[in-house]
Amino acid sequence: MGGKINCPFMRAYVHQRSNAKTRGIGFNLTFDEWKKIWIDSGKWEQRGRGAEKYCMSRIGDTGAY
């Protein structure tokens, strides 16, 4: 398999989950739940870093995703 993830949703999910783990933050969302949040938000295309971009955050920056 080689470890390469071709699905942009799965790649982003794995990256966010890994970053949360590195930062000691719980990540309880399944892939399907996480993807639905992004699709329902209508902001997937604007997701990213920097000005005019969107990210997933936690209420009050506490608790798990």
Secondary structure, DSSP 8 states (H G I E B T S, - for coil): -TT----HHHHHHHHHHHHHHHTT------HHHHHHHHHHHT-GGGBSSSTT-B----GGG-S--
